Amino acid sequence: MDHFSSAWTALLSAVAEVPDEDFQRPSGCRGWLVRDLVCHLVIDAQDVLITLATPADAEPTADDVTYWRLVGPPTGEDPLDALIPRLAAAYGEPGLLKFHLDDVGSAAGRAARLAARTGRVGTRGEVLTAGDYLAAYVLEATLHHLDLVAHLPSAAGPPSATLAVARTSLERIAGSPFPASLSDGDALLIGTGRRAPDAAEEAALGGLAARVPFILG
């Protein structure tokens, strides 16, 4: 939960510092502007709140690794993906979007701090401990922090500790470590298809090069 709080707080702080004019810049999510990504983060915050308020009695059916499903590359046909840019545009002023994320996102952070780690919660048809659910979201928050700053060179990136935790999570999902020559950030970007490896990186990946990217859903 400490890693979730660190990753989530850093992400909210980074969004709050983005100048209004930069909301029209592209993000690291293909086809989304920064404003679209921030709108998606509002939905992420709602998901955290809903899940932590959905207790379950059954035995866990997933953990922080098996929570993630490997899916195909985005096709642009997902109704929610198409809805996000329209929702983001409806806010009009970036300040309203920032305010909504800070409001809902701060509540999600407080709910995470109050949650009992071993308590069970239900989401997406699965049951997880709250600790495992929040551990899974460290990867989500860190990847989207990288998306946020992809074209904002002056913006603060994710904390080094949460980058390392997110990398370990992705390696567990992949069932294989990424080469030590890749930084944590590069391993996450290449491993999830946010950028292609260059020739040296592809050589370092070895057999793993044929398996990337791991598209998480």
MIMAR-887134 format. One line per 10 residues: number of its first residue (from 1); for each residue x, y, z of C-alpha. Coordinates in nm, 3 decimals. Last residue first. Example, Ala and Ser with C-alpha at 12.3 -4.5 7.8 and 13.67 -1.06 7.14 Angstrom:
BEGIN
2 = 1.367/-0.106/0.714; 1.230/-0.450/0.780
//
This chain:
BEGIN
217 = -0.605/-0.490/-1.996; -0.232/-0.506/-2.036; -0.053/-0.515/-2.372; 0.271/-0.709/-2.328; 0.485/-0.592/-2.617; 0.697/-0.791/-2.644; 0.720/-1.164/-2.701; 0.966/-1.183/-2.990; 1.207/-0.948/-2.814; 1.205/-1.177/-2.508
207 = 1.427/-1.421/-2.695; 1.716/-1.176/-2.683; 1.618/-0.852/-2.511; 1.975/-0.726/-2.537; 1.964/-0.755/-2.915; 1.639/-0.559/-2.924; 1.792/-0.294/-2.700; 2.093/-0.256/-2.929; 1.876/-0.231/-3.240; 1.634/0.020/-3.090
197 = 1.335/-0.101/-2.892; 0.989/0.017/-2.995; 0.798/0.257/-2.775; 0.486/0.239/-2.565; 0.467/-0.130/-2.640; 0.421/-0.249/-2.282; 0.768/-0.400/-2.245; 0.934/-0.117/-2.434; 0.797/0.157/-2.210; 0.827/-0.047/-1.891
187 = 1.181/-0.165/-1.961; 1.275/0.189/-2.065; 1.150/0.329/-1.733; 1.326/0.066/-1.526; 1.650/0.128/-1.713; 1.748/-0.135/-1.967; 2.099/-0.282/-1.937; 1.972/-0.520/-1.670; 1.785/-0.704/-1.942; 1.414/-0.763/-1.870
177 = 1.331/-1.047/-1.636; 1.101/-1.329/-1.746; 0.755/-1.458/-1.659; 0.607/-1.170/-1.855; 0.358/-1.092/-1.578; 0.635/-1.129/-1.319; 0.857/-0.903/-1.527; 0.577/-0.647/-1.546; 0.540/-0.651/-1.168; 0.916/-0.616/-1.118
167 = 0.916/-0.316/-1.353; 0.631/-0.158/-1.159; 0.822/-0.199/-0.832; 1.136/-0.042/-0.983; 0.940/0.250/-1.128; 0.772/0.284/-0.787; 1.107/0.326/-0.617; 1.240/0.568/-0.880; 0.948/0.804/-0.829; 0.747/0.869/-1.147
157 = 0.844/1.159/-1.374; 0.848/1.529/-1.300; 0.745/1.749/-1.593; 1.002/1.954/-1.788; 1.019/1.710/-2.079; 0.642/1.707/-2.136; 0.600/1.478/-2.435; 0.612/1.144/-2.250; 0.530/1.309/-1.915; 0.171/1.189/-1.887
147 = 0.235/0.849/-2.045; 0.513/0.780/-1.793; 0.269/0.870/-1.516; 0.020/0.640/-1.687; 0.265/0.352/-1.663; 0.335/0.428/-1.298; -0.032/0.449/-1.200; -0.124/0.122/-1.372; 0.179/-0.064/-1.235; 0.109/0.057/-0.881
137 = -0.251/-0.046/-0.946; -0.163/-0.414/-0.920; -0.026/-0.352/-0.569; -0.356/-0.182/-0.482; -0.549/-0.493/-0.583; -0.302/-0.721/-0.405; -0.337/-0.528/-0.080; -0.714/-0.511/-0.108; -0.716/-0.889/-0.127; -0.852/-1.005/-0.457
127 = -1.183/-1.144/-0.586; -1.252/-1.149/-0.959; -1.552/-1.067/-1.180; -1.396/-0.738/-1.290; -1.371/-0.624/-0.927; -1.442/-0.770/-0.585; -1.265/-0.690/-0.261; -1.115/-0.899/0.016; -0.963/-0.753/0.330; -0.603/-0.858/0.390
117 = -0.458/-0.510/0.343; -0.731/-0.340/0.544; -0.821/-0.023/0.355; -0.774/0.315/0.525; -0.469/0.422/0.321; -0.640/0.311/-0.001; -0.957/0.503/0.083; -0.748/0.816/0.141; -0.581/0.779/-0.198; -0.915/0.723/-0.370
107 = -1.051/1.037/-0.204; -0.749/1.232/-0.328; -0.815/1.103/-0.679; -1.181/1.202/-0.672; -1.112/1.563/-0.573; -0.773/1.604/-0.742; -0.907/1.446/-1.060; -1.214/1.670/-1.057; -1.008/1.983/-0.993; -0.761/1.904/-1.269
97 = -1.048/1.849/-1.513; -1.206/2.179/-1.413; -0.873/2.358/-1.445; -0.824/2.217/-1.795; -1.122/2.428/-1.908; -1.370/2.271/-2.149; -1.472/1.974/-1.939; -1.668/1.840/-2.237; -1.342/1.783/-2.427; -1.235/1.521/-2.174
87 = -1.566/1.340/-2.199; -1.544/1.334/-2.579; -1.182/1.214/-2.566; -1.278/0.934/-2.321; -1.579/0.802/-2.514; -1.378/0.640/-2.793; -1.170/0.441/-2.545; -1.490/0.347/-2.362; -1.656/0.223/-2.682; -1.356/0.006/-2.777
77 = -1.324/0.032/-3.156; -0.996/0.225/-3.171; -0.811/-0.099/-3.240; -0.596/-0.105/-2.927; -0.327/-0.375/-2.939; -0.439/-0.721/-2.828; -0.496/-0.822/-2.468; -0.293/-0.972/-2.184; -0.502/-0.975/-1.870; -0.385/-0.823/-1.544
67 = -0.537/-0.934/-1.213; -0.312/-1.241/-1.249; -0.016/-1.034/-1.130; -0.160/-0.848/-0.828; -0.352/-1.156/-0.720; -0.655/-1.340/-0.853; -0.935/-1.574/-0.739; -0.933/-1.470/-0.375; -1.164/-1.677/-0.151; -1.521/-1.553/-0.137
57 = -1.655/-1.300/0.114; -1.621/-0.988/-0.102; -1.619/-0.619/-0.010; -1.703/-0.362/-0.279; -1.607/-0.021/-0.135; -1.239/-0.073/-0.221; -1.346/-0.158/-0.575; -1.568/0.146/-0.620; -1.307/0.387/-0.486; -1.029/0.240/-0.698
47 = -1.250/0.237/-1.007; -1.345/0.601/-0.948; -0.977/0.692/-0.937; -0.920/0.505/-1.264; -1.213/0.694/-1.417; -1.055/1.025/-1.317; -0.728/0.890/-1.458; -0.900/0.842/-1.794; -0.989/1.212/-1.794; -0.622/1.288/-1.727
37 = -0.526/1.075/-2.028; -0.775/1.259/-2.248; -0.640/1.598/-2.133; -0.285/1.485/-2.211; -0.397/1.407/-2.565; -0.486/1.054/-2.662; -0.428/0.880/-2.995; -0.150/0.654/-2.869; -0.118/0.679/-2.492; 0.216/0.853/-2.430
27 = 0.037/1.185/-2.425; -0.002/1.438/-2.705; -0.013/1.806/-2.616; -0.347/1.983/-2.571; -0.330/1.964/-2.191; 0.002/2.147/-2.222; -0.172/2.485/-2.244; -0.315/2.440/-1.895; 0.029/2.400/-1.740; 0.090/2.055/-1.587
17 = 0.166/2.092/-1.214; -0.159/1.935/-1.090; -0.102/1.636/-1.317; 0.240/1.574/-1.160; 0.096/1.597/-0.809; -0.174/1.343/-0.891; 0.086/1.105/-1.033; 0.323/1.145/-0.739; 0.038/1.077/-0.495; -0.063/0.763/-0.684
7 = 0.286/0.616/-0.706; 0.371/0.687/-0.342; 0.033/0.574/-0.212; 0.048/0.257/-0.420; 0.401/0.182/-0.300; 0.295/0.231/0.061; 0.000/0.000/0.000
//
